[in-house]
Amino acid sequence: MVTQMAKQSLWKSIGLWILQRITAVLLVLFLGLHLWVSNFTTDWATASRALIDLSLLGLALFHGLNGVRTIVLDFGLGSQGRRYLSVSLVMLGFTAFLFGVYGFLPLVFTK
């Protein structure tokens, strides 16, 4: 019989697997939008372009770090190791996103 904790872990894994696929599709769409806006438009507001670029950054961070988490978990970490890995990757992703936002601030407020 499967315990309640095992069921929750299974649904969390399924949810992250689905989010991995969704972010892959969104990455392709936002990358195309980013390239189009960067090369073919001149009348887009800087804030809109920054929003597209920050969305691309967030999607790439989630997709990449979730992929790293999946690969490391394939080595068979225990529950404490899983928790430590997940918290560490979330903190790394949040820090990297804030660093990216800090890099976009001069682009948004200079024009």
C-alpha positions in Angstrom: 0.0 0.0 0.0 1.3 3.5 -0.9 1.5 5.9 1.9 0.1 9.5 1.8 3.6 10.9 1.8 4.6 8.8 -1.2 1.4 9.9 -3.1 2.3 13.6 -2.4 5.8 13.0 -3.6 4.5 11.3 -6.8 2.1 14.2 -7.6 4.9 16.7 -6.9 7.2 14.8 -9.4 4.4 14.7 -12.0 3.7 18.4 -11.6 7.4 19.3 -12.0 7.7 17.0 -15.0 4.7 18.8 -16.6 6.1 22.2 -15.7 9.4 21.2 -17.4 7.6 20.5 -20.6 5.5 23.7 -20.4 8.6 25.8 -19.8 10.3 24.2 -22.8 7.5 25.3 -25.1 7.3 28.7 -23.5 11.1 29.1 -23.8 10.9 28.5 -27.6 8.0 31.0 -27.9 9.6 33.7 -25.8 12.9 33.2 -27.5 11.2 33.8 -30.9 9.4 36.8 -29.5 12.7 38.2 -28.0 14.5 37.8 -31.4 11.6 39.4 -33.3 11.3 42.3 -30.9 15.1 42.8 -30.8 15.6 42.8 -34.6 12.4 43.8 -36.3 10.6 46.4 -34.1 11.6 49.9 -33.1 8.4 51.1 -31.5 8.2 48.7 -28.5 8.5 50.3 -25.1 11.6 49.5 -23.2 9.5 48.2 -20.3 7.7 45.7 -22.6 11.0 44.5 -23.9 12.4 44.1 -20.4 9.3 42.2 -19.4 9.9 39.8 -22.3 13.5 39.4 -21.4 12.9 38.9 -17.7 10.2 36.3 -18.5 12.7 34.5 -20.7 15.3 34.7 -17.9 12.8 33.2 -15.3 11.7 30.5 -17.7 15.3 29.5 -18.5 16.3 29.5 -14.8 13.3 27.3 -13.8 13.8 24.9 -16.7 17.6 24.6 -16.3 17.6 24.3 -12.5 14.7 21.8 -12.5 16.7 19.8 -15.0 19.7 19.8 -12.8 17.5 18.8 -9.8 16.1 15.9 -11.9 19.6 14.7 -12.9 21.0 14.9 -9.4 17.9 13.1 -7.9 18.5 10.2 -10.3 21.6 9.4 -8.2 19.3 8.4 -5.4 19.4 11.0 -2.6 17.6 10.5 0.6 14.7 12.7 1.8 17.0 15.1 3.6 19.3 15.4 0.5 16.3 16.0 -1.7 15.1 18.8 0.6 18.6 20.4 0.8 19.0 20.1 -3.0 15.6 21.7 -3.7 16.1 24.5 -1.2 19.6 25.2 -2.5 18.4 25.3 -6.2 15.5 27.6 -5.3 17.8 30.0 -3.5 20.3 29.9 -6.4 17.5 30.5 -8.9 16.0 33.4 -6.9 19.5 35.0 -6.5 20.2 34.6 -10.2 16.9 36.2 -11.1 17.5 39.1 -8.8 20.9 39.6 -10.4 19.2 39.6 -13.8 16.6 42.2 -12.7 19.5 44.3 -11.4 21.1 44.1 -14.8 17.9 45.2 -16.6 17.3 48.2 -14.4 19.6 50.6 -16.3 18.0 49.5 -19.6 14.5 50.3 -18.3 15.2 53.7 -16.6 17.6 55.3 -19.0 15.2 56.1 -21.8 
